[in-house]
Amino acid sequence: MGIVLTGLFFGVLARVVLPYLRKLKEATDAGKPLKVEARYVITALFSLVASMVAAVLILPNMPALIGSPLIIFALAFSTGWACTDMVNQVIST
């Protein structure tokens, strides 16, 4: 379960941090300051919880993943990324 939580955390973190870094670069190039907004933190926390629920429901039903930590990590990472992306799409509409 530690591999799953690590993968989820890094998936959510990557999906939140990469767009922030892009915006930071654009703001730096334009000479404007960029602040961390609370909505990014709230989105990350909500996505982490949603992806944990999804992982708890999905992973036990995949017997082929037993004994393959790399595949478990990749699946957890992509679950975290996808849940964060879905939350971002819902919030932006």
Buried (B, 14 or more C-beta within 10 A) or exposed (E): EEBBBBBBBBBBBBBBBEEEEEEBEEEEEEEEEEEEEEEBEEBBEBBBEBBBEBBEEBBEEEEEBEEEEEBBBBBBBBBBBBBBEBBBEEEEE
